Amino acid sequence: MQARYLIDLEKNEDGGYTVTVPALPGCVTEGSTWDEAIANAQEAIVGYIEALKDLGKPIPVEIPVEIEPAAL
């Protein structure tokens, strides 16, 4: 099973996108286009997890939570 992480994409004023991964503190990247930003995020996540493994640190697991519409 492949881990999945939520990413936040923010459009920059001067063009391009900045991407952060909330579950992985400090995991930040960017891209000139939406597609490039997402591809760079995938690379950044893989590198981040590899670094954690090399350091013997735990790998964060993001658990999806479903919210009932009535709760909103």
PDB file with one MODEL, atoms N, CA, C and O in Angstrom:
MODEL        1
ATOM      1  N   MET A   1       0.835  -1.189   0.000  1.00  0.00           N
ATOM      2  CA  MET A   1       0.000   0.000   0.000  1.00  0.00           C
ATOM      3  C   MET A   1       0.877   1.250   0.000  1.00  0.00           C
ATOM      4  O   MET A   1       1.853   1.332   0.746  1.00  0.00           O
ATOM      5  N   GLN A   2       0.531   2.196  -0.822  1.00  0.00           N
ATOM      6  CA  GLN A   2       1.302   3.426  -0.931  1.00  0.00           C
ATOM      7  C   GLN A   2       0.684   4.491  -0.024  1.00  0.00           C
ATOM      8  O   GLN A   2      -0.533   4.677   0.000  1.00  0.00           O
ATOM      9  N   ALA A   3       1.539   5.179   0.714  1.00  0.00           N
ATOM     10  CA  ALA A   3       1.057   6.241   1.598  1.00  0.00           C
ATOM     11  C   ALA A   3       0.604   7.428   0.764  1.00  0.00           C
ATOM     12  O   ALA A   3       1.147   7.697  -0.307  1.00  0.00           O
ATOM     13  N   ARG A   4      -0.393   8.130   1.269  1.00  0.00           N
ATOM     14  CA  ARG A   4      -0.888   9.334   0.612  1.00  0.00           C
ATOM     15  C   ARG A   4      -0.837  10.474   1.610  1.00  0.00           C
ATOM     16  O   ARG A   4      -1.136  10.297   2.791  1.00  0.00           O
ATOM     17  N   TYR A   5      -0.457  11.636   1.127  1.00  0.00           N
ATOM     18  CA  TYR A   5      -0.373  12.818   1.980  1.00  0.00           C
ATOM     19  C   TYR A   5      -1.101  13.975   1.333  1.00  0.00           C
ATOM     20  O   TYR A   5      -1.002  14.188   0.125  1.00  0.00           O
ATOM     21  N   LEU A   6      -1.828  14.717   2.136  1.00  0.00           N
ATOM     22  CA  LEU A   6      -2.493  15.923   1.694  1.00  0.00           C
ATOM     23  C   LEU A   6      -1.433  16.977   1.417  1.00  0.00           C
ATOM     24  O   LEU A   6      -0.493  17.136   2.194  1.00  0.00           O
ATOM     25  N   ILE A   7      -1.584  17.697   0.308  1.00  0.00           N
ATOM     26  CA  ILE A   7      -0.669  18.800   0.018  1.00  0.00           C
ATOM     27  C   ILE A   7      -1.465  20.092  -0.085  1.00  0.00           C
ATOM     28  O   ILE A   7      -2.636  20.084  -0.465  1.00  0.00           O
ATOM     29  N   ASP A   8      -0.825  21.188   0.253  1.00  0.00           N
ATOM     30  CA  ASP A   8      -1.414  22.511   0.102  1.00  0.00           C
ATOM     31  C   ASP A   8      -0.657  23.227  -1.010  1.00  0.00           C
ATOM     32  O   ASP A   8       0.562  23.386  -0.940  1.00  0.00           O
ATOM     33  N   LEU A   9      -1.387  23.659  -2.037  1.00  0.00           N
ATOM     34  CA  LEU A   9      -0.790  24.425  -3.131  1.00  0.00           C
ATOM     35  C   LEU A   9      -1.223  25.873  -2.986  1.00  0.00           C
ATOM     36  O   LEU A   9      -2.409  26.166  -2.831  1.00  0.00           O
ATOM     37  N   GLU A  10      -0.265  26.762  -3.036  1.00  0.00           N
ATOM     38  CA  GLU A  10      -0.564  28.186  -2.934  1.00  0.00           C
ATOM     39  C   GLU A  10       0.008  28.887  -4.158  1.00  0.00           C
ATOM     40  O   GLU A  10       1.198  28.779  -4.452  1.00  0.00           O
ATOM     41  N   LYS A  11      -0.852  29.605  -4.864  1.00  0.00           N
ATOM     42  CA  LYS A  11      -0.402  30.339  -6.049  1.00  0.00           C
ATOM     43  C   LYS A  11       0.390  31.554  -5.585  1.00  0.00           C
ATOM     44  O   LYS A  11      -0.065  32.318  -4.733  1.00  0.00           O
ATOM     45  N   ASN A  12       1.576  31.722  -6.153  1.00  0.00           N
ATOM     46  CA  ASN A  12       2.436  32.846  -5.807  1.00  0.00           C
ATOM     47  C   ASN A  12       2.038  34.077  -6.621  1.00  0.00           C
ATOM     48  O   ASN A  12       1.554  33.956  -7.747  1.00  0.00           O
ATOM     49  N   GLU A  13       2.244  35.258  -6.043  1.00  0.00           N
ATOM     50  CA  GLU A  13       1.901  36.502  -6.730  1.00  0.00           C
ATOM     51  C   GLU A  13       2.680  36.675  -8.032  1.00  0.00           C
ATOM     52  O   GLU A  13       2.152  37.201  -9.012  1.00  0.00           O
ATOM     53  N   ASP A  14       3.934  36.232  -8.039  1.00  0.00           N
ATOM     54  CA  ASP A  14       4.780  36.406  -9.221  1.00  0.00           C
ATOM     55  C   ASP A  14       4.740  35.197 -10.162  1.00  0.00           C
ATOM     56  O   ASP A  14       5.582  35.068 -11.051  1.00  0.00           O
ATOM     57  N   GLY A  15       3.762  34.318  -9.961  1.00  0.00           N
ATOM     58  CA  GLY A  15       3.617  33.123 -10.793  1.00  0.00           C
ATOM     59  C   GLY A  15       4.149  31.898 -10.095  1.00  0.00           C
ATOM     60  O   GLY A  15       4.937  32.003  -9.156  1.00  0.00           O
ATOM     61  N   GLY A  16       3.729  30.749 -10.544  1.00  0.00           N
ATOM     62  CA  GLY A  16       4.162  29.496  -9.951  1.00  0.00           C
ATOM     63  C   GLY A  16       3.381  29.175  -8.688  1.00  0.00           C
ATOM     64  O   GLY A  16       2.471  29.901  -8.289  1.00  0.00           O
ATOM     65  N   TYR A  17       3.762  28.070  -8.075  1.00  0.00           N
ATOM     66  CA  TYR A  17       3.062  27.560  -6.906  1.00  0.00           C
ATOM     67  C   TYR A  17       4.061  27.113  -5.845  1.00  0.00           C
ATOM     68  O   TYR A  17       5.132  26.591  -6.156  1.00  0.00           O
ATOM     69  N   THR A  18       3.689  27.328  -4.593  1.00  0.00           N
ATOM     70  CA  THR A  18       4.437  26.782  -3.465  1.00  0.00           C
ATOM     71  C   THR A  18       3.600  25.655  -2.882  1.00  0.00           C
ATOM     72  O   THR A  18       2.389  25.791  -2.710  1.00  0.00           O
ATOM     73  N   VAL A  19       4.258  24.542  -2.580  1.00  0.00           N
ATOM     74  CA  VAL A  19       3.561  23.371  -2.056  1.00  0.00           C
ATOM     75  C   VAL A  19       4.122  23.012  -0.688  1.00  0.00           C
ATOM     76  O   VAL A  19       5.337  22.940  -0.506  1.00  0.00           O
ATOM     77  N   THR A  20       3.228  22.788   0.274  1.00  0.00           N
ATOM     78  CA  THR A  20       3.631  22.283   1.587  1.00  0.00           C
ATOM     79  C   THR A  20       2.880  20.986   1.858  1.00  0.00           C
ATOM     80  O   THR A  20       1.807  20.735   1.308  1.00  0.00           O
ATOM     81  N   VAL A  21       3.481  20.167   2.727  1.00  0.00           N
ATOM     82  CA  VAL A  21       2.874  18.899   3.117  1.00  0.00           C
ATOM     83  C   VAL A  21       2.669  18.975   4.635  1.00  0.00           C
ATOM     84  O   VAL A  21       3.609  18.743   5.397  1.00  0.00           O
ATOM     85  N   PRO A  22       1.448  19.299   5.078  1.00  0.00           N
ATOM     86  CA  PRO A  22       1.212  19.525   6.507  1.00  0.00           C
ATOM     87  C   PRO A  22       1.658  18.382   7.424  1.00  0.00           C
ATOM     88  O   PRO A  22       2.130  18.637   8.532  1.00  0.00           O
ATOM     89  N   ALA A  23       1.517  17.143   6.988  1.00  0.00           N
ATOM     90  CA  ALA A  23       1.879  16.004   7.831  1.00  0.00           C
ATOM     91  C   ALA A  23       3.386  15.796   7.929  1.00  0.00           C
ATOM     92  O   ALA A  23       3.856  15.039   8.779  1.00  0.00           O
ATOM     93  N   LEU A  24       4.153  16.473   7.053  1.00  0.00           N
ATOM     94  CA  LEU A  24       5.600  16.325   7.028  1.00  0.00           C
ATOM     95  C   LEU A  24       6.235  17.705   7.243  1.00  0.00           C
ATOM     96  O   LEU A  24       6.548  18.399   6.276  1.00  0.00           O
ATOM     97  N   PRO A  25       6.424  18.101   8.491  1.00  0.00           N
ATOM     98  CA  PRO A  25       6.947  19.437   8.786  1.00  0.00           C
ATOM     99  C   PRO A  25       8.244  19.748   8.036  1.00  0.00           C
ATOM    100  O   PRO A  25       9.199  18.972   8.069  1.00  0.00           O
ATOM    101  N   GLY A  26       8.256  20.885   7.369  1.00  0.00           N
ATOM    102  CA  GLY A  26       9.445  21.303   6.629  1.00  0.00           C
ATOM    103  C   GLY A  26       9.498  20.778   5.208  1.00  0.00           C
ATOM    104  O   GLY A  26      10.422  21.109   4.464  1.00  0.00           O
ATOM    105  N   CYS A  27       8.532  19.970   4.817  1.00  0.00           N
ATOM    106  CA  CYS A  27       8.494  19.443   3.450  1.00  0.00           C
ATOM    107  C   CYS A  27       7.798  20.485   2.574  1.00  0.00           C
ATOM    108  O   CYS A  27       6.571  20.584   2.551  1.00  0.00           O
ATOM    109  N   VAL A  28       8.611  21.257   1.856  1.00  0.00           N
ATOM    110  CA  VAL A  28       8.128  22.365   1.036  1.00  0.00           C
ATOM    111  C   VAL A  28       8.839  22.307  -0.307  1.00  0.00           C
ATOM    112  O   VAL A  28      10.032  22.009  -0.378  1.00  0.00           O
ATOM    113  N   THR A  29       8.097  22.596  -1.371  1.00  0.00           N
ATOM    114  CA  THR A  29       8.681  22.661  -2.703  1.00  0.00           C
ATOM    115  C   THR A  29       7.885  23.666  -3.516  1.00  0.00           C
ATOM    116  O   THR A  29       6.965  24.299  -2.999  1.00  0.00           O
ATOM    117  N   GLU A  30       8.232  23.813  -4.775  1.00  0.00           N
ATOM    118  CA  GLU A  30       7.496  24.727  -5.640  1.00  0.00           C
ATOM    119  C   GLU A  30       7.587  24.269  -7.084  1.00  0.00           C
ATOM    120  O   GLU A  30       8.338  23.351  -7.414  1.00  0.00           O
ATOM    121  N   GLY A  31       6.819  24.917  -7.930  1.00  0.00           N
ATOM    122  CA  GLY A  31       6.856  24.616  -9.350  1.00  0.00           C
ATOM    123  C   GLY A  31       6.303  25.778 -10.143  1.00  0.00           C
ATOM    124  O   GLY A  31       5.512  26.568  -9.627  1.00  0.00           O
ATOM    125  N   SER A  32       6.712  25.886 -11.388  1.00  0.00           N
ATOM    126  CA  SER A  32       6.262  26.978 -12.250  1.00  0.00           C
ATOM    127  C   SER A  32       4.811  26.801 -12.678  1.00  0.00           C
ATOM    128  O   SER A  32       4.091  27.775 -12.895  1.00  0.00           O
ATOM    129  N   THR A  33       4.389  25.533 -12.798  1.00  0.00           N
ATOM    130  CA  THR A  33       3.011  25.224 -13.187  1.00  0.00           C
ATOM    131  C   THR A  33       2.399  24.313 -12.131  1.00  0.00           C
ATOM    132  O   THR A  33       3.096  23.765 -11.276  1.00  0.00           O
ATOM    133  N   TRP A  34       1.084  24.166 -12.211  1.00  0.00           N
ATOM    134  CA  TRP A  34       0.352  23.282 -11.292  1.00  0.00           C
ATOM    135  C   TRP A  34       0.921  21.863 -11.378  1.00  0.00           C
ATOM    136  O   TRP A  34       1.234  21.255 -10.355  1.00  0.00           O
ATOM    137  N   ASP A  35       1.055  21.340 -12.595  1.00  0.00           N
ATOM    138  CA  ASP A  35       1.554  19.975 -12.787  1.00  0.00           C
ATOM    139  C   ASP A  35       2.985  19.815 -12.273  1.00  0.00           C
ATOM    140  O   ASP A  35       3.313  18.809 -11.645  1.00  0.00           O
ATOM    141  N   GLU A  36       3.827  20.803 -12.538  1.00  0.00           N
ATOM    142  CA  GLU A  36       5.210  20.741 -12.061  1.00  0.00           C
ATOM    143  C   GLU A  36       5.257  20.779 -10.533  1.00  0.00           C
ATOM    144  O   GLU A  36       6.055  20.072  -9.918  1.00  0.00           O
ATOM    145  N   ALA A  37       4.415  21.591  -9.930  1.00  0.00           N
ATOM    146  CA  ALA A  37       4.380  21.693  -8.475  1.00  0.00           C
ATOM    147  C   ALA A  37       3.969  20.361  -7.850  1.00  0.00           C
ATOM    148  O   ALA A  37       4.541  19.944  -6.842  1.00  0.00           O
ATOM    149  N   ILE A  38       2.992  19.701  -8.437  1.00  0.00           N
ATOM    150  CA  ILE A  38       2.542  18.406  -7.915  1.00  0.00           C
ATOM    151  C   ILE A  38       3.629  17.353  -8.101  1.00  0.00           C
ATOM    152  O   ILE A  38       3.883  16.564  -7.191  1.00  0.00           O
ATOM    153  N   ALA A  39       4.273  17.328  -9.265  1.00  0.00           N
ATOM    154  CA  ALA A  39       5.363  16.370  -9.504  1.00  0.00           C
ATOM    155  C   ALA A  39       6.508  16.620  -8.522  1.00  0.00           C
ATOM    156  O   ALA A  39       7.088  15.674  -7.990  1.00  0.00           O
ATOM    157  N   ASN A  40       6.833  17.888  -8.282  1.00  0.00           N
ATOM    158  CA  ASN A  40       7.896  18.211  -7.328  1.00  0.00           C
ATOM    159  C   ASN A  40       7.502  17.816  -5.907  1.00  0.00           C
ATOM    160  O   ASN A  40       8.348  17.406  -5.112  1.00  0.00           O
ATOM    161  N   ALA A  41       6.213  17.942  -5.593  1.00  0.00           N
ATOM    162  CA  ALA A  41       5.734  17.535  -4.266  1.00  0.00           C
ATOM    163  C   ALA A  41       5.909  16.030  -4.084  1.00  0.00           C
ATOM    164  O   ALA A  41       6.322  15.577  -3.017  1.00  0.00           O
ATOM    165  N   GLN A  42       5.600  15.264  -5.112  1.00  0.00           N
ATOM    166  CA  GLN A  42       5.775  13.811  -5.029  1.00  0.00           C
ATOM    167  C   GLN A  42       7.241  13.460  -4.771  1.00  0.00           C
ATOM    168  O   GLN A  42       7.542  12.603  -3.940  1.00  0.00           O
ATOM    169  N   GLU A  43       8.142  14.122  -5.482  1.00  0.00           N
ATOM    170  CA  GLU A  43       9.581  13.903  -5.276  1.00  0.00           C
ATOM    171  C   GLU A  43      10.009  14.297  -3.871  1.00  0.00           C
ATOM    172  O   GLU A  43      10.776  13.586  -3.221  1.00  0.00           O
ATOM    173  N   ALA A  44       9.507  15.436  -3.409  1.00  0.00           N
ATOM    174  CA  ALA A  44       9.872  15.928  -2.083  1.00  0.00           C
ATOM    175  C   ALA A  44       9.395  14.972  -0.993  1.00  0.00           C
ATOM    176  O   ALA A  44      10.114  14.726  -0.024  1.00  0.00           O
ATOM    177  N   ILE A  45       8.190  14.433  -1.147  1.00  0.00           N
ATOM    178  CA  ILE A  45       7.652  13.494  -0.163  1.00  0.00           C
ATOM    179  C   ILE A  45       8.506  12.232  -0.118  1.00  0.00           C
ATOM    180  O   ILE A  45       8.843  11.747   0.962  1.00  0.00           O
ATOM    181  N   VAL A  46       8.852  11.706  -1.277  1.00  0.00           N
ATOM    182  CA  VAL A  46       9.697  10.500  -1.332  1.00  0.00           C
ATOM    183  C   VAL A  46      11.044  10.766  -0.655  1.00  0.00           C
ATOM    184  O   VAL A  46      11.506   9.961   0.153  1.00  0.00           O
ATOM    185  N   GLY A  47      11.668  11.892  -0.988  1.00  0.00           N
ATOM    186  CA  GLY A  47      12.955  12.236  -0.378  1.00  0.00           C
ATOM    187  C   GLY A  47      12.859  12.421   1.128  1.00  0.00           C
ATOM    188  O   GLY A  47      13.740  11.985   1.869  1.00  0.00           O
ATOM    189  N   TYR A  48      11.803  13.059   1.577  1.00  0.00           N
ATOM    190  CA  TYR A  48      11.586  13.296   3.008  1.00  0.00           C
ATOM    191  C   TYR A  48      11.477  11.965   3.751  1.00  0.00           C
ATOM    192  O   TYR A  48      12.101  11.770   4.794  1.00  0.00           O
ATOM    193  N   ILE A  49      10.673  11.052   3.198  1.00  0.00           N
ATOM    194  CA  ILE A  49      10.479   9.745   3.837  1.00  0.00           C
ATOM    195  C   ILE A  49      11.768   8.936   3.826  1.00  0.00           C
ATOM    196  O   ILE A  49      12.077   8.258   4.806  1.00  0.00           O
ATOM    197  N   GLU A  50      12.523   8.995   2.734  1.00  0.00           N
ATOM    198  CA  GLU A  50      13.815   8.291   2.676  1.00  0.00           C
ATOM    199  C   GLU A  50      14.763   8.831   3.750  1.00  0.00           C
ATOM    200  O   GLU A  50      15.477   8.061   4.393  1.00  0.00           O
ATOM    201  N   ALA A  51      14.768  10.142   3.942  1.00  0.00           N
ATOM    202  CA  ALA A  51      15.629  10.749   4.969  1.00  0.00           C
ATOM    203  C   ALA A  51      15.214  10.283   6.357  1.00  0.00           C
ATOM    204  O   ALA A  51      16.064   9.982   7.195  1.00  0.00           O
ATOM    205  N   LEU A  52      13.902  10.222   6.601  1.00  0.00           N
ATOM    206  CA  LEU A  52      13.429   9.731   7.902  1.00  0.00           C
ATOM    207  C   LEU A  52      13.875   8.285   8.133  1.00  0.00           C
ATOM    208  O   LEU A  52      14.316   7.929   9.225  1.00  0.00           O
ATOM    209  N   LYS A  53      13.756   7.464   7.098  1.00  0.00           N
ATOM    210  CA  LYS A  53      14.184   6.057   7.211  1.00  0.00           C
ATOM    211  C   LYS A  53      15.678   5.981   7.514  1.00  0.00           C
ATOM    212  O   LYS A  53      16.098   5.218   8.384  1.00  0.00           O
ATOM    213  N   ASP A  54      16.483   6.769   6.799  1.00  0.00           N
ATOM    214  CA  ASP A  54      17.933   6.766   7.011  1.00  0.00           C
ATOM    215  C   ASP A  54      18.293   7.177   8.437  1.00  0.00           C
ATOM    216  O   ASP A  54      19.268   6.688   9.006  1.00  0.00           O
ATOM    217  N   LEU A  55      17.500   8.074   9.001  1.00  0.00           N
ATOM    218  CA  LEU A  55      17.759   8.553  10.365  1.00  0.00           C
ATOM    219  C   LEU A  55      17.119   7.667  11.435  1.00  0.00           C
ATOM    220  O   LEU A  55      17.293   7.900  12.631  1.00  0.00           O
ATOM    221  N   GLY A  56      16.380   6.654  10.993  1.00  0.00           N
ATOM    222  CA  GLY A  56      15.718   5.761  11.937  1.00  0.00           C
ATOM    223  C   GLY A  56      14.548   6.422  12.661  1.00  0.00           C
ATOM    224  O   GLY A  56      14.187   6.021  13.767  1.00  0.00           O
ATOM    225  N   LYS A  57      13.962   7.432  12.033  1.00  0.00           N
ATOM    226  CA  LYS A  57      12.842   8.154  12.647  1.00  0.00           C
ATOM    227  C   LYS A  57      11.517   7.582  12.151  1.00  0.00           C
ATOM    228  O   LYS A  57      11.457   7.001  11.067  1.00  0.00           O
ATOM    229  N   PRO A  58      10.457   7.745  12.937  1.00  0.00           N
ATOM    230  CA  PRO A  58       9.145   7.239  12.502  1.00  0.00           C
ATOM    231  C   PRO A  58       8.606   8.028  11.308  1.00  0.00           C
ATOM    232  O   PRO A  58       8.867   9.222  11.160  1.00  0.00           O
ATOM    233  N   ILE A  59       7.865   7.343  10.482  1.00  0.00           N
ATOM    234  CA  ILE A  59       7.282   7.963   9.302  1.00  0.00           C
ATOM    235  C   ILE A  59       5.827   8.312   9.623  1.00  0.00           C
ATOM    236  O   ILE A  59       5.030   7.429   9.941  1.00  0.00           O
ATOM    237  N   PRO A  60       5.482   9.604   9.539  1.00  0.00           N
ATOM    238  CA  PRO A  60       4.105  10.008   9.827  1.00  0.00           C
ATOM    239  C   PRO A  60       3.115   9.344   8.875  1.00  0.00           C
ATOM    240  O   PRO A  60       3.375   9.206   7.680  1.00  0.00           O
ATOM    241  N   VAL A  61       1.988   8.942   9.425  1.00  0.00           N
ATOM    242  CA  VAL A  61       0.926   8.353   8.627  1.00  0.00           C
ATOM    243  C   VAL A  61      -0.269   9.289   8.710  1.00  0.00           C
ATOM    244  O   VAL A  61      -0.721   9.650   9.797  1.00  0.00           O
ATOM    245  N   GLU A  62      -0.761   9.666   7.569  1.00  0.00           N
ATOM    246  CA  GLU A  62      -1.927  10.542   7.532  1.00  0.00           C
ATOM    247  C   GLU A  62      -3.175   9.668   7.462  1.00  0.00           C
ATOM    248  O   GLU A  62      -3.306   8.826   6.574  1.00  0.00           O
ATOM    249  N   ILE A  63      -4.071   9.872   8.392  1.00  0.00           N
ATOM    250  CA  ILE A  63      -5.291   9.079   8.438  1.00  0.00           C
ATOM    251  C   ILE A  63      -6.451   9.945   7.952  1.00  0.00           C
ATOM    252  O   ILE A  63      -6.765  10.969   8.558  1.00  0.00           O
ATOM    253  N   PRO A  64      -7.084   9.527   6.854  1.00  0.00           N
ATOM    254  CA  PRO A  64      -8.201  10.312   6.344  1.00  0.00           C
ATOM    255  C   PRO A  64      -9.376  10.294   7.318  1.00  0.00           C
ATOM    256  O   PRO A  64      -9.664   9.275   7.946  1.00  0.00           O
ATOM    257  N   VAL A  65     -10.036  11.417   7.431  1.00  0.00           N
ATOM    258  CA  VAL A  65     -11.186  11.535   8.312  1.00  0.00           C
ATOM    259  C   VAL A  65     -12.361  11.996   7.469  1.00  0.00           C
ATOM    260  O   VAL A  65     -12.268  12.974   6.727  1.00  0.00           O
ATOM    261  N   GLU A  66     -13.472  11.273   7.594  1.00  0.00           N
ATOM    262  CA  GLU A  66     -14.683  11.663   6.883  1.00  0.00           C
ATOM    263  C   GLU A  66     -15.575  12.432   7.833  1.00  0.00           C
ATOM    264  O   GLU A  66     -15.792  12.025   8.975  1.00  0.00           O
ATOM    265  N   ILE A  67     -16.087  13.544   7.348  1.00  0.00           N
ATOM    266  CA  ILE A  67     -16.984  14.360   8.157  1.00  0.00           C
ATOM    267  C   ILE A  67     -18.379  14.264   7.565  1.00  0.00           C
ATOM    268  O   ILE A  67     -18.581  14.465   6.367  1.00  0.00           O
ATOM    269  N   GLU A  68     -19.326  13.957   8.421  1.00  0.00           N
ATOM    270  CA  GLU A  68     -20.710  13.876   7.979  1.00  0.00           C
ATOM    271  C   GLU A  68     -21.209  15.276   7.617  1.00  0.00           C
ATOM    272  O   GLU A  68     -20.930  16.228   8.345  1.00  0.00           O
ATOM    273  N   PRO A  69     -21.939  15.421   6.514  1.00  0.00           N
ATOM    274  CA  PRO A  69     -22.446  16.739   6.116  1.00  0.00           C
ATOM    275  C   PRO A  69     -23.236  17.433   7.227  1.00  0.00           C
ATOM    276  O   PRO A  69     -23.170  18.656   7.347  1.00  0.00           O
ATOM    277  N   ALA A  70     -23.981  16.683   8.042  1.00  0.00           N
ATOM    278  CA  ALA A  70     -24.778  17.268   9.106  1.00  0.00           C
ATOM    279  C   ALA A  70     -23.896  17.921  10.167  1.00  0.00           C
ATOM    280  O   ALA A  70     -24.347  18.807  10.894  1.00  0.00           O
ATOM    281  N   ALA A  71     -22.633  17.482  10.256  1.00  0.00           N
ATOM    282  CA  ALA A  71     -21.714  18.012  11.279  1.00  0.00           C
ATOM    283  C   ALA A  71     -21.118  19.350  10.849  1.00  0.00           C
ATOM    284  O   ALA A  71     -20.502  20.037  11.664  1.00  0.00           O
ATOM    285  N   LEU A  72     -21.288  19.725   9.602  1.00  0.00           N
ATOM    286  CA  LEU A  72     -20.695  20.969   9.118  1.00  0.00           C
ATOM    287  C   LEU A  72     -21.500  22.177   9.509  1.00  0.00           C
ATOM    288  O   LEU A  72     -21.129  23.302   9.174  1.00  0.00           O
TER     289      LEU A  72
ENDMDL
END
